[in-house]
Amino acid sequence: MFSNKIIIILSSVTNSIANIRQLQFSYWFGSQETPKFQSVIPMLAFFSASFLIGVTAYIYNRFVIRQYIPKNRVLQPFSIGLIILSLVGGIFSFFRYSRVSFLGTRFFLTLFVIATLAWTLYFAYLWRKKVPSEVIKYETRIVKKMYLRKSRS
């Protein structure tokens, strides 16, 4: 009697899991039936915004920070990587709209959204944790180089 209830509960759970669309293989790797531009707009907006952030960070690094090594070590790879990820994500959004069978799947769009967010969060973490200590080391090295050379001669 107790085992029958467990079997009924487990079968209802497996039936409800089978009905969840996001857990099915065809949801992630199937192409759209009809091209819906409304389903691509959020992805294009996300990748466009990340592209603009990457370009802005690159311009800021190039013209405002210039040759300040500790900040360049973080901003330059961040901006270039963000530009590349957002361009590739935009291309995969276009594939989704064009109903390309394998490359236009939800899986690749989700993968590039997660990669873009992870890239941004990793470099934000580096900017907050590593750059201040690197700036202090860099500044002390410059001061030592400037004043210790003069004292030797």
RAHU-V603464 format. One record per helix or strand. SS is the DSSP state (@ for helix, = for strand). FROM is the first residue (numbers start at 1). TO is the last residue. If there is no record, write none. Layout:
ss=SS from=FROM to=TO
ss=SS from=FROM to=TO
This chain:
ss=@ from=2 to=18
ss=@ from=21 to=23
ss=@ from=25 to=29
ss=@ from=37 to=65
ss=@ from=69 to=97
ss=@ from=106 to=129
ss=@ from=131 to=152
